[in-house]
Every structure is written in C-alpha cells, then in structure tokens.
Amino acid sequence: MRVLGHTAASLTMGTILYNYAHSLNGFLCFLMAGVLIDADHYLDYAREHGISLNLKKVYNTCKTPTSFKRLTLILHSYEFVIILWALIFAFDLNIIWNYIAIGFTLHLLIDQVTNPVRSLSYFFLFRALNSFKVEKVFITKRGVEHAYWNR
C-alpha cells in the first residue's frame, strides 16, 4: 500500500483509539508508527542504489520491488512486532508504546493483505532463509508487477 493509504488507515484507526483513550500523544505516536515504518525501505534503497536525498526518486524506486535484487525491510517483520509486544508486556511499558505497537501491527497486516506477497513474506526469517531475494518474497507475473506497484 502507498504512503497515502497507510496515512488514511492510521488516521482512521488513530481517531478511533483517540476517542477511546483521549490521548493526543498516543494518537500522534500511533500515526507516526503506522506511516514511518516505511523508513526501512530507504535502507534497502541506499544499499542497492546509493544514498539519495531526492525523496521523489527514492519513493518512485521503492514502489516497484523489481527495482531491487534483495529486500531486507527490517521493520516490516512479524518478529519485530512480536518482540515489541513482548517488551511492552515484560517491562510494563506505558500506553504510548501500545499505540506504537498497534501502529506497526496495523501497517503489517494491511501490507500483508494488499501487497502481492507470498504468505510468509512478512516474516524476517523467511526472507533471510530466501537470501532476501525479491522474487522469493513477491508474487510476480511478467509485465504485471510494474503495473501493480505504480497504481
């Protein structure tokens, strides 16, 4: 899903959570977590294409997974979310951390159902076992993958 879609989903869910807990800080943290998780795309971009401050170029390249040979996407992993939730419960972290974890979790679930990926693709271990190769993570059909990612 594109940034605008994640922003809309995060605003909607964040508003629902705000109406429940009345925490502006929680709302803002939820919104940032739901959108800024995509910053890990930049790490893959920099590794394969070099550092760039041209965000439009980076964004357009990241829209098309076939622009990459490998994708690590460290934050886009269920293991990361599980560890985050475990830390929240183990250390009894405050409600702000819950908002952040919910934001990350929502982002991953939306990506899982809207992106043409294999069922285990959002597990970091699955990607690692497949050498982070794009063709092992994404379901592609000749001539279709580019059209999908640019809609």
DSSP file (Angstrom, degrees, kcal/mol; ACC not computed):
  #  RESIDUE AA STRUCTURE BP1 BP2  ACC     N-H-->O    O-->H-N    N-H-->O    O-->H-N    TCO  KAPPA ALPHA  PHI   PSI    X-CA   Y-CA   Z-CA
    1    1 A M              0   0    0      0, 0.0   110,-0.1     0, 0.0   114,-0.0   0.000 360.0 360.0 360.0 147.0    0.0    0.0    0.0
    2    2 A R     >  -     0   0    0      1,-0.1     4,-2.2     4,-0.0     3,-0.2  -0.263 360.0-101.8 -76.8 167.1    1.2    3.5   -0.7
    3    3 A V  H  > S+     0   0    0      1,-0.2     4,-2.7     2,-0.2     5,-0.2   0.883 121.3  55.6 -57.5 -42.0    2.0    6.1    1.9
    4    4 A L  H  > S+     0   0    0      1,-0.2     4,-2.5     2,-0.2    -1,-0.2   0.901 108.0  48.7 -60.5 -41.2   -1.3    7.9    1.4
    5    5 A G  H  > S+     0   0    0     -3,-0.2     4,-2.6     2,-0.2    -1,-0.2   0.913 112.3  47.4 -64.6 -43.5   -3.2    4.7    2.1
    6    6 A H  H  X S+     0   0    0     -4,-2.2     4,-2.5     2,-0.2    -2,-0.2   0.875 111.6  51.8 -66.0 -35.7   -1.2    4.0    5.3
    7    7 A T  H  X S+     0   0    0     -4,-2.7     4,-2.7    -5,-0.2    -2,-0.2   0.933 111.1  47.0 -64.9 -45.3   -1.8    7.6    6.4
    8    8 A A  H  X S+     0   0    0     -4,-2.5     4,-2.4     2,-0.2    -2,-0.2   0.920 114.4  46.8 -62.8 -44.3   -5.5    7.3    5.8
    9    9 A A  H  X S+     0   0    0     -4,-2.6     4,-2.6     1,-0.2     5,-0.3   0.905 114.3  47.7 -64.7 -40.6   -5.7    3.9    7.7
   10   10 A S  H  X S+     0   0    0     -4,-2.5     4,-2.7     2,-0.2    -2,-0.2   0.890 111.6  50.0 -68.7 -39.1   -3.6    5.3   10.5
   11   11 A L  H  X S+     0   0    0     -4,-2.7     4,-2.1    -5,-0.2    -2,-0.2   0.923 113.4  46.9 -62.9 -43.2   -5.7    8.5   10.8
   12   12 A T  H  X S+     0   0    0     -4,-2.4     4,-1.8     2,-0.2    -2,-0.2   0.963 118.6  38.3 -64.1 -53.2   -8.9    6.4   10.9
   13   13 A M  H  X S+     0   0    0     -4,-2.6     4,-2.6     1,-0.2     5,-0.2   0.887 115.0  55.0 -67.4 -37.9   -7.7    3.9   13.5
   14   14 A G  H  X S+     0   0    0     -4,-2.7     4,-2.6    -5,-0.3    -1,-0.2   0.880 106.9  51.1 -61.0 -38.4   -5.8    6.6   15.4
   15   15 A T  H  X S+     0   0    0     -4,-2.1     4,-2.4     2,-0.2    -1,-0.2   0.897 109.4  50.1 -65.5 -41.0   -9.0    8.6   15.7
   16   16 A I  H  X S+     0   0    0     -4,-1.8     4,-1.1     2,-0.2    -2,-0.2   0.936 113.4  45.6 -62.0 -45.9  -10.9    5.5   17.0
   17   17 A L  H  X S+     0   0    0     -4,-2.6     4,-3.0     1,-0.2     5,-0.4   0.881 110.7  54.1 -65.1 -37.6   -8.2    4.9   19.6
   18   18 A Y  H  X S+     0   0    0     -4,-2.6     4,-3.2     1,-0.2    -1,-0.2   0.923 106.1  51.8 -61.8 -43.6   -8.2    8.6   20.5
   19   19 A N  H  < S+     0   0    0     -4,-2.4    -1,-0.2     1,-0.2    -2,-0.2   0.780 114.7  45.1 -63.7 -25.4  -11.9    8.6   21.1
   20   20 A Y  H  < S+     0   0    0     -4,-1.1    -2,-0.2    -3,-0.2    -1,-0.2   0.916 131.3  16.7 -81.7 -47.5  -11.3    5.6   23.4
   21   21 A A  H  < S-     0   0    0     -4,-3.0    -3,-0.2     2,-0.1    -2,-0.2   0.573  85.6-138.5-107.8 -11.8   -8.3    6.8   25.4
   22   22 A H     <  +     0   0    0     -4,-3.2     2,-0.6    -5,-0.4    -4,-0.1   0.885  51.1 145.1  54.3  43.8   -8.3   10.6   24.8
   23   23 A S     >  -     0   0    0     -6,-0.2     4,-2.5     1,-0.2    -1,-0.2  -0.919  32.7-175.1-117.0 107.5   -4.5   10.7   24.4
   24   24 A L  H  > S+     0   0    0     -2,-0.6     4,-2.6     2,-0.2     5,-0.2   0.905  90.8  51.6 -64.9 -40.9   -3.2   13.1   21.8
   25   25 A N  H  > S+     0   0    0      2,-0.2     4,-2.5     1,-0.2    -1,-0.2   0.907 110.3  49.2 -61.2 -42.0    0.3   11.8   22.4
   26   26 A G  H  > S+     0   0    0      2,-0.2     4,-2.7     1,-0.2    -2,-0.2   0.919 110.2  50.8 -62.0 -44.5   -0.9    8.3   21.8
   27   27 A F  H  X S+     0   0    0     -4,-2.5     4,-2.6     1,-0.2    -2,-0.2   0.935 112.3  46.4 -58.7 -47.6   -2.7    9.4   18.6
   28   28 A L  H  X S+     0   0    0     -4,-2.6     4,-2.5     2,-0.2    -2,-0.2   0.896 113.5  48.2 -65.0 -40.9    0.4   11.1   17.3
   29   29 A C  H  X S+     0   0    0     -4,-2.5     4,-2.7     2,-0.2     5,-0.2   0.902 111.8  50.3 -65.8 -40.6    2.7    8.1   18.1
   30   30 A F  H  X S+     0   0    0     -4,-2.7     4,-2.5     2,-0.2    -2,-0.2   0.938 111.9  47.9 -60.8 -47.1    0.2    5.7   16.5
   31   31 A L  H  X S+     0   0    0     -4,-2.6     4,-1.1     1,-0.2     5,-0.3   0.924 113.4  46.9 -61.0 -46.3    0.1    7.8   13.4
   32   32 A M  H  X S+     0   0    0     -4,-2.5     4,-3.5     1,-0.2     3,-0.5   0.921 113.3  48.3 -64.0 -43.6    3.9    8.1   13.2
   33   33 A A  H  X S+     0   0    0     -4,-2.7     4,-0.9     1,-0.2    -1,-0.2   0.903 109.6  53.1 -63.8 -40.8    4.4    4.4   13.8
   34   34 A G  H  < S+     0   0    0     -4,-2.5    -1,-0.2    -5,-0.2    -2,-0.2   0.736 124.3  25.6 -67.5 -22.5    1.8    3.4   11.1
   35   35 A V  H >< S+     0   0    0     -4,-1.1     3,-1.5    -3,-0.5    -2,-0.2   0.794 116.0  56.6-108.0 -43.6    3.5    5.6    8.5
   36   36 A L  H >< S+     0   0    0     -4,-3.5     3,-2.1    -5,-0.3     4,-0.2   0.581  82.7  84.6 -75.0  -8.6    7.2    5.9    9.4
   37   37 A I  G >< S+     0   0    0     -4,-0.9     3,-1.5    -5,-0.3    -1,-0.3   0.808  79.3  70.5 -57.2 -27.5    7.7    2.1    9.5
   38   38 A D  G X  S+     0   0    0     -3,-1.5     3,-1.7     1,-0.3     4,-0.5   0.550  71.1  89.7 -69.6  -5.4    8.2    2.6    5.7
   39   39 A A  G X> S+     0   0    0     -3,-2.1     3,-1.1     1,-0.3     4,-0.7   0.766  72.5  71.2 -61.9 -23.5   11.5    4.3    6.5
   40   40 A D  H <> S+     0   0    0     -3,-1.5     4,-1.2     1,-0.3    33,-0.3   0.726  83.5  69.3 -68.0 -17.7   13.2    0.9    6.3
   41   41 A H  H <> S+     0   0    0     -3,-1.7     4,-2.4     1,-0.2    -1,-0.3   0.867  92.2  60.0 -62.1 -34.4   12.6    0.9    2.6
   42   42 A Y  H <> S+     0   0    0     -3,-1.1     4,-3.2    -4,-0.5     5,-0.2   0.866  97.7  57.6 -63.6 -36.1   15.2    3.7    2.4
   43   43 A L  H  X S+     0   0    0     -4,-0.7     4,-2.0     2,-0.2    -1,-0.2   0.914 109.6  44.3 -61.0 -42.6   17.9    1.3    3.9
   44   44 A D  H  X S+     0   0    0     -4,-1.2     4,-2.1     2,-0.2     5,-0.3   0.900 113.1  52.0 -67.2 -39.9   17.3   -1.1    1.1
   45   45 A Y  H  X>S+     0   0    0     -4,-2.4     4,-3.5     1,-0.2     5,-0.6   0.952 110.5  47.3 -59.7 -49.3   17.3    1.7   -1.4
   46   46 A A  H  X5S+     0   0    0     -4,-3.2     4,-1.3     1,-0.2    -1,-0.2   0.878 110.6  53.0 -62.2 -38.3   20.6    3.1   -0.1
   47   47 A R  H  <5S+     0   0    0     -4,-2.0    -1,-0.2    -5,-0.2    -2,-0.2   0.903 123.1  26.6 -63.3 -41.7   22.2   -0.4   -0.1
   48   48 A E  H  <5S+     0   0    0     -4,-2.1    -2,-0.2     2,-0.1    -1,-0.2   0.767 137.2  23.4 -95.6 -27.4   21.3   -1.0   -3.8
   49   49 A H  H  <5S-     0   0    0     -4,-3.5    -3,-0.2    -5,-0.3    -2,-0.2   0.475 105.8-111.7-120.1  -5.5   21.1    2.5   -5.3
   50   50 A G     << -     0   0    0     -4,-1.3     2,-0.2    -5,-0.6    -1,-0.2  -0.115  50.1 -46.6  92.3 165.4   23.3    4.6   -3.1
   51   51 A I        +     0   0    0     -5,-0.1     2,-0.4    -4,-0.1    -8,-0.0  -0.506  61.8 174.6 -73.2 135.5   22.3    7.4   -0.7
   52   52 A S        -     0   0    0     -2,-0.2    -6,-0.1     1,-0.1    -2,-0.1  -0.999  32.7-164.2-143.5 139.6   19.9   10.0   -2.2
   53   53 A L        +     0   0    0     -2,-0.4     2,-1.5     1,-0.1     3,-0.1   0.362  67.9 104.7 -99.2   2.1   18.1   13.0   -0.7
   54   54 A N     >  -     0   0    0      1,-0.2     4,-2.3     2,-0.1     3,-0.3  -0.681  51.3-176.1 -83.1  90.1   15.8   13.1   -3.7
   55   55 A L  H  > S+     0   0    0     -2,-1.5     4,-3.0     1,-0.2     5,-0.2   0.809  78.1  56.9 -63.5 -31.6   12.8   11.6   -1.9
   56   56 A K  H  > S+     0   0    0      2,-0.2     4,-2.6     1,-0.2    -1,-0.2   0.921 109.2  46.3 -64.7 -42.6   10.6   11.5   -5.0
   57   57 A K  H  > S+     0   0    0     -3,-0.3     4,-2.1     2,-0.2    -2,-0.2   0.923 114.5  47.4 -63.9 -44.9   13.2    9.4   -6.8
   58   58 A V  H  X S+     0   0    0     -4,-2.3     4,-2.6     2,-0.2    -2,-0.2   0.935 113.1  48.7 -62.2 -46.6   13.5    7.1   -3.7
   59   59 A Y  H  X S+     0   0    0     -4,-3.0     4,-1.4     1,-0.2    -2,-0.2   0.928 111.5  48.8 -60.1 -47.3    9.8    6.8   -3.4
   60   60 A N  H  < S+     0   0    0     -4,-2.6     4,-0.4     1,-0.2    -1,-0.2   0.867 113.1  47.8 -63.8 -36.2    9.3    6.0   -7.1
   61   61 A T  H >< S+     0   0    0     -4,-2.1     3,-1.3     1,-0.2     6,-0.3   0.914 110.1  51.8 -69.0 -42.4   12.0    3.4   -7.0
   62   62 A C  H 3< S+     0   0    0     -4,-2.6    -1,-0.2     1,-0.3    -2,-0.2   0.719  95.9  69.9 -69.6 -20.6   10.6    1.8   -3.8
   63   63 A K  T 3< S+     0   0    0     -4,-1.4    -1,-0.3     1,-0.2    -2,-0.2   0.750  97.3  57.0 -65.9 -22.7    7.1    1.5   -5.4
   64   64 A T    X   -     0   0    0     -3,-1.3     3,-2.5    -4,-0.4    -1,-0.2  -0.883  67.9-166.6-115.8 100.9    8.5   -1.2   -7.7
   65   65 A P  G >  S+     0   0    0      0, 0.0     3,-2.1     0, 0.0    -1,-0.1   0.790  85.8  69.9 -58.0 -27.8   10.0   -4.1   -5.8
   66   66 A T  G 3  S+     0   0    0      1,-0.3    -4,-0.1    -3,-0.1    80,-0.0   0.540  80.6  77.1 -70.2  -2.3   11.6   -5.4   -9.0
   67   67 A S  G <  S+     0   0    0     -3,-2.5     2,-0.3    -6,-0.3    -1,-0.3   0.523  95.0  61.8 -76.0  -6.0   13.9   -2.3   -8.8
   68   68 A F    <   -     0   0    0     -3,-2.1     3,-0.1    -4,-0.1    66,-0.1  -0.880  62.9-158.1-121.9 150.5   15.7   -4.3   -6.1
   69   69 A K  S    S+     0   0    0     -2,-0.3    65,-1.9     1,-0.3     2,-0.3   0.791  88.6  17.7 -87.6 -37.0   17.6   -7.6   -6.1
   70   70 A R  B     -A  133   0A   0     63,-0.2     2,-0.4   -26,-0.1    -1,-0.3  -0.981  61.5-163.0-137.4 147.1   17.1   -8.0   -2.3
   71   71 A L        +     0   0    0     61,-2.6   -30,-0.1    -2,-0.3    -3,-0.0  -0.975  12.9 170.6-131.2 118.9   14.8   -6.5    0.3
   72   72 A T        -     0   0    0     -2,-0.4    -1,-0.1   -32,-0.2    55,-0.1   0.874  11.2-178.8 -91.4 -44.4   15.5   -6.8    4.0
   73   73 A L    >   -     0   0    0    -33,-0.3     3,-0.8     1,-0.1   -32,-0.1   0.924   8.4-168.0  43.9  65.3   12.8   -4.4    5.3
   74   74 A I  T 3  S+     0   0    0      1,-0.3     6,-0.2   -34,-0.2    50,-0.1   0.852  80.8  44.3 -53.3 -44.6   13.9   -4.9    8.9
   75   75 A L  T 3  S+     0   0    0      1,-0.2     2,-1.9   -38,-0.2    -1,-0.3   0.735  96.7  77.8 -77.4 -21.1   10.8   -3.2   10.4
   76   76 A H  S <  S+     0   0    0     -3,-0.8     2,-0.4   -39,-0.1    -1,-0.2  -0.442  76.5 106.7 -85.3  64.6    8.4   -5.0    8.1
   77   77 A S     >  -     0   0    0     -2,-1.9     4,-1.7     1,-0.1    46,-0.2  -0.997  68.9-140.3-146.6 139.6    8.6   -8.2   10.1
   78   78 A Y  H  > S+     0   0    0     44,-2.5     4,-2.8    -2,-0.4     5,-0.2   0.833 106.1  61.4 -64.3 -31.1    6.3  -10.1   12.4
   79   79 A E  H  > S+     0   0    0     43,-0.3     4,-2.6     2,-0.2    -1,-0.2   0.919 103.0  50.1 -61.5 -42.3    9.3  -11.0   14.5
   80   80 A F  H  > S+     0   0    0     -6,-0.2     4,-2.5     1,-0.2    -1,-0.2   0.925 112.5  46.6 -60.1 -45.3    9.9   -7.3   15.2
   81   81 A V  H  X S+     0   0    0     -4,-1.7     4,-2.7     2,-0.2    -2,-0.2   0.896 111.7  51.0 -65.7 -40.4    6.3   -6.7   16.2
   82   82 A I  H  X S+     0   0    0     -4,-2.8     4,-2.5     2,-0.2    -2,-0.2   0.924 111.6  47.5 -63.2 -44.1    6.3   -9.8   18.4
   83   83 A I  H  X S+     0   0    0     -4,-2.6     4,-2.5     2,-0.2    -2,-0.2   0.916 111.4  51.7 -62.6 -42.9    9.5   -8.6   20.1
   84   84 A L  H  X S+     0   0    0     -4,-2.5     4,-2.1     1,-0.2    -2,-0.2   0.941 112.2  45.0 -59.4 -48.6    8.0   -5.1   20.5
   85   85 A W  H  X S+     0   0    0     -4,-2.7     4,-2.2     1,-0.2     5,-0.2   0.890 111.7  53.2 -63.3 -38.9    4.8   -6.5   22.1
   86   86 A A  H  X S+     0   0    0     -4,-2.5     4,-3.0     1,-0.2     5,-0.2   0.906 109.2  48.9 -62.6 -41.6    6.9   -8.8   24.4
   87   87 A L  H  X S+     0   0    0     -4,-2.5     4,-2.3     2,-0.2     6,-0.3   0.889 108.6  54.0 -64.9 -39.2    8.9   -5.9   25.6
   88   88 A I  H  <>S+     0   0    0     -4,-2.1     5,-1.7    -5,-0.2     4,-0.4   0.931 116.4  37.3 -60.1 -46.3    5.7   -3.9   26.3
   89   89 A F  H  <5S+     0   0    0     -4,-2.2     3,-0.4     3,-0.2    -2,-0.2   0.885 116.5  51.8 -75.4 -38.4    4.4   -6.7   28.5
   90   90 A A  H  <5S+     0   0    0     -4,-3.0    -2,-0.2     1,-0.2    -3,-0.2   0.876 122.7  29.5 -66.7 -37.5    7.7   -7.7   30.1
   91   91 A F  T  <5S-     0   0    0     -4,-2.3    -1,-0.2    -5,-0.2    -2,-0.2   0.286 103.2-124.0-108.0   9.8    8.6   -4.2   31.2
   92   92 A D  T   5 -     0   0    0     -3,-0.4    -3,-0.2    -4,-0.4    -4,-0.1   0.913  39.9-165.9  49.0  51.1    5.0   -2.9   31.6
   93   93 A L      < -     0   0    0     -5,-1.7    -1,-0.1    -6,-0.3     5,-0.1  -0.275  22.7 -94.1 -68.4 155.0    5.7    0.0   29.2
   94   94 A N    >>  -     0   0    0      1,-0.1     3,-1.3     3,-0.1     4,-0.9  -0.025  40.2 -91.7 -70.4 174.0    3.3    2.8   29.2
   95   95 A I  H 3> S+     0   0    0      1,-0.3     4,-2.1     2,-0.2     5,-0.2   0.748 119.1  68.8 -59.2 -28.6    0.3    3.3   26.8
   96   96 A I  H 3> S+     0   0    0      1,-0.2     4,-2.1     2,-0.2    -1,-0.3   0.900  98.1  52.0 -59.5 -39.8    2.3    5.2   24.3
   97   97 A W  H <> S+     0   0    0     -3,-1.3     4,-2.6     1,-0.2    -1,-0.2   0.846 105.6  55.4 -65.8 -33.1    4.2    2.0   23.5
   98   98 A N  H  X S+     0   0    0     -4,-0.9     4,-2.8     2,-0.2    -1,-0.2   0.922 106.9  49.9 -63.1 -43.3    0.9    0.2   23.0
   99   99 A Y  H  X S+     0   0    0     -4,-2.1     4,-2.4     2,-0.2    -2,-0.2   0.915 111.4  48.9 -61.2 -42.8    0.0    2.8   20.4
  100  100 A I  H  X S+     0   0    0     -4,-2.1     4,-2.4     2,-0.2    -2,-0.2   0.933 112.8  47.4 -62.6 -46.0    3.3    2.4   18.6
  101  101 A A  H  X S+     0   0    0     -4,-2.6     4,-2.6     1,-0.2    -2,-0.2   0.892 111.6  49.9 -64.5 -39.9    2.9   -1.4   18.6
  102  102 A I  H  X S+     0   0    0     -4,-2.8     4,-2.9     2,-0.2     5,-0.2   0.910 110.1  52.0 -64.4 -40.7   -0.6   -1.2   17.3
  103  103 A G  H  X S+     0   0    0     -4,-2.4     4,-2.1    -5,-0.2    -2,-0.2   0.929 112.4  44.3 -60.5 -46.7    0.5    1.2   14.6
  104  104 A F  H  X S+     0   0    0     -4,-2.4     4,-2.3     2,-0.2    -2,-0.2   0.923 114.7  49.7 -62.2 -44.7    3.3   -1.2   13.5
  105  105 A T  H  X S+     0   0    0     -4,-2.6     4,-2.5     1,-0.2    -2,-0.2   0.926 110.8  48.6 -62.6 -46.4    0.9   -4.2   13.7
  106  106 A L  H  X S+     0   0    0     -4,-2.9     4,-2.5     1,-0.2     5,-0.2   0.917 110.2  52.6 -59.7 -43.8   -1.8   -2.5   11.6
  107  107 A H  H  X S+     0   0    0     -4,-2.1     4,-2.6    -5,-0.2    -1,-0.2   0.932 110.8  46.8 -58.5 -47.7    0.7   -1.4    9.0
  108  108 A L  H  X S+     0   0    0     -4,-2.3     4,-2.8     1,-0.2    -1,-0.2   0.916 111.8  49.9 -62.4 -43.8    2.0   -5.0    8.6
  109  109 A L  H  X S+     0   0    0     -4,-2.5     4,-1.7     2,-0.2    -1,-0.2   0.906 111.6  48.5 -64.0 -40.6   -1.5   -6.5    8.4
  110  110 A I  H  X S+     0   0    0     -4,-2.5     4,-1.8    -5,-0.2     5,-0.2   0.936 112.9  48.0 -63.6 -45.5   -2.5   -4.0    5.7
  111  111 A D  H  X S+     0   0    0     -4,-2.6     4,-2.2     1,-0.2    -2,-0.2   0.906 107.8  56.8 -60.2 -40.9    0.6   -4.7    3.7
  112  112 A Q  H  < S+     0   0    0     -4,-2.8     5,-0.3     1,-0.2    -1,-0.2   0.885 115.3  35.7 -59.1 -40.2    0.1   -8.5    4.1
  113  113 A V  H  < S+     0   0    0     -4,-1.7    -1,-0.2    -5,-0.2    -2,-0.2   0.680 122.7  42.1 -91.2 -16.9   -3.4   -8.3    2.5
  114  114 A T  H  < S+     0   0    0     -4,-1.8    -2,-0.2    -5,-0.2    -3,-0.2   0.662 100.1  73.5-105.0 -16.9   -2.8   -5.5   -0.1
  115  115 A N  S  < S-     0   0    0     -4,-2.2     2,-2.2    -5,-0.2    34,-0.0  -0.746  86.0-116.2 -99.1 146.3    0.6   -6.5   -1.5
  116  116 A P        +     0   0    0      0, 0.0    23,-3.3     0, 0.0     2,-0.3  -0.473  65.8 139.6 -79.3  74.6    1.2   -9.4   -3.9
  117  117 A V  B     -B  138   0B   0     -2,-2.2    21,-0.2    -5,-0.3     2,-0.1  -0.772  59.0 -99.1-117.1 159.7    3.4  -11.3   -1.5
  118  118 A R    >   -     0   0    0     19,-2.5     3,-2.0    -2,-0.3     4,-0.3  -0.411  46.4-103.2 -70.6 156.3    3.8  -14.9   -0.5
  119  119 A S  T 3  S+     0   0    0      1,-0.3     3,-0.3     2,-0.1    -1,-0.1   0.774 119.6  40.1 -58.7 -30.4    2.1  -15.8    2.7
  120  120 A L  T >  S+     0   0    0      1,-0.2     3,-2.1     2,-0.1     6,-0.3   0.339  82.2 109.1 -98.6   6.7    5.3  -15.9    4.9
  121  121 A S  T <  S+     0   0    0     -3,-2.0    -1,-0.2     1,-0.3     6,-0.1   0.725  70.9  59.3 -61.2 -25.0    6.9  -12.9    3.3
  122  122 A Y  T 3  S+     0   0    0     -3,-0.3   -44,-2.5    -4,-0.3     2,-0.6   0.313  83.2  95.5 -90.9  11.4    6.5  -10.6    6.3
  123  123 A F    <>  -     0   0    0     -3,-2.1     4,-2.0   -46,-0.2     3,-0.2  -0.910  68.9-149.7 -95.3 122.3    8.5  -13.0    8.5
  124  124 A F  H  > S+     0   0    0     -2,-0.6     4,-2.9     1,-0.2     5,-0.2   0.886  97.4  56.2 -58.1 -40.7   12.1  -11.8    8.6
  125  125 A L  H  > S+     0   0    0      1,-0.2     4,-2.9     2,-0.2    -1,-0.2   0.895 104.9  52.0 -60.7 -41.1   13.3  -15.4    9.0
  126  126 A F  H  > S+     0   0    0     -6,-0.3     4,-1.1    -3,-0.2    -1,-0.2   0.931 112.1  45.8 -60.2 -46.0   11.5  -16.4    5.8
  127  127 A R  H  <>S+     0   0    0     -4,-2.0     5,-3.7    -7,-0.2     3,-0.3   0.912 113.1  50.1 -64.2 -41.4   13.2  -13.6    3.9
  128  128 A A  H ><5S+     0   0    0     -4,-2.9     3,-2.0     1,-0.2    -2,-0.2   0.921 107.6  52.6 -63.5 -44.0   16.6  -14.4    5.4
  129  129 A L  H 3<5S+     0   0    0     -4,-2.9    -1,-0.2     1,-0.3    -2,-0.2   0.748 111.4  48.6 -63.3 -22.3   16.2  -18.1    4.5
  130  130 A N  T ><5S-     0   0    0     -4,-1.1     3,-2.0    -3,-0.3    -1,-0.3   0.056 119.8-111.0-103.9  23.0   15.5  -17.0    0.9
  131  131 A S  T < 5 -     0   0    0     -3,-2.0    -3,-0.2     1,-0.3     3,-0.1   0.723  58.3 -79.6  55.9  25.6   18.5  -14.6    0.9
  132  132 A F  T 3 <S+     0   0    0     -5,-3.7   -61,-2.6     1,-0.2    -1,-0.3   0.669  79.4 168.1  60.0  18.8   16.1  -11.6    0.8
  133  133 A K  B X>  -A   70   0A   0     -3,-2.0     3,-1.4    -6,-0.3     4,-0.9  -0.453  37.2-139.0 -69.3 130.1   15.6  -12.2   -2.9
  134  134 A V  H >> S+     0   0    0    -65,-1.9     4,-2.8     1,-0.3     3,-1.1   0.879 100.9  57.7 -56.7 -42.1   12.7  -10.2   -4.2
  135  135 A E  H 34 S+     0   0    0    -66,-0.3    -1,-0.3     1,-0.3     5,-0.2   0.691 105.6  51.4 -67.9 -15.8   11.4  -13.0   -6.5
  136  136 A K  H <4 S+     0   0    0     -3,-1.4    -1,-0.3    -6,-0.2    -2,-0.2   0.652 116.7  39.7 -88.9 -17.8   11.1  -15.2   -3.4
  137  137 A V  H << S+     0   0    0     -3,-1.1   -19,-2.5    -4,-0.9     2,-0.3   0.862 111.4  53.4 -97.1 -46.4    9.1  -12.6   -1.5
  138  138 A F  B  < S-B  117   0B   0     -4,-2.8     2,-0.7   -21,-0.2   -21,-0.3  -0.682  75.0-129.7 -98.2 145.6    6.8  -11.1   -4.1
  139  139 A I        +     0   0    0    -23,-3.3     2,-0.4    -2,-0.3    -3,-0.1  -0.837  39.7 179.2 -88.9 115.6    4.4  -12.9   -6.4
  140  140 A T        -     0   0    0     -2,-0.7     2,-0.4    -5,-0.2   -23,-0.0  -0.919  22.0-166.5-124.0 147.4    5.2  -11.5   -9.8
  141  141 A K    >>  -     0   0    0     -2,-0.4     3,-2.6     0, 0.0     4,-1.4  -0.982  45.9 -88.5-124.8 140.6    3.8  -12.2  -13.3
  142  142 A R  T 34 S+     0   0    0     -2,-0.4    -2,-0.0     1,-0.3     0, 0.0  -0.222 111.2   2.0 -53.1 128.1    5.7  -10.9  -16.3
  143  143 A G  T 34 S+     0   0    0      1,-0.1     4,-0.4     4,-0.0    -1,-0.3   0.323 119.2  80.4  80.5  -9.0    4.6   -7.5  -17.2
  144  144 A V  T <> S+     0   0    0     -3,-2.6     4,-2.5     2,-0.1     5,-0.2   0.815  74.1  66.3 -99.0 -36.0    2.2   -7.2  -14.2
  145  145 A E  H  X S+     0   0    0     -4,-1.4     4,-2.0     1,-0.2     5,-0.2   0.873 102.0  49.1 -59.4 -38.5    4.4   -6.4  -11.3
  146  146 A H  H  > S+     0   0    0      1,-0.2     4,-1.1     2,-0.2    -1,-0.2   0.920 112.0  48.2 -67.3 -42.4    5.3   -2.9  -12.6
  147  147 A A  H  4 S+     0   0    0     -4,-0.4     4,-0.3     1,-0.2     3,-0.3   0.894 110.6  52.9 -63.8 -39.5    1.7   -2.0  -13.3
  148  148 A Y  H >< S+     0   0    0     -4,-2.5     3,-1.2     1,-0.2    -2,-0.2   0.943 110.2  45.1 -61.5 -48.7    0.6   -3.2   -9.8
  149  149 A W  H 3< S+     0   0    0     -4,-2.0    -1,-0.2     1,-0.3    -2,-0.2   0.671 110.6  54.1 -75.5 -16.1    3.2   -1.1   -7.9
  150  150 A N  T 3<        0   0    0     -4,-1.1    -1,-0.3    -3,-0.3    -2,-0.2   0.315 360.0 360.0 -99.8   9.1    2.6    2.0   -9.9
  151  151 A R    <         0   0    0     -3,-1.2    -1,-0.2    -4,-0.3    -2,-0.1   0.509 360.0 360.0 -76.7 360.0   -1.2    2.2   -9.4
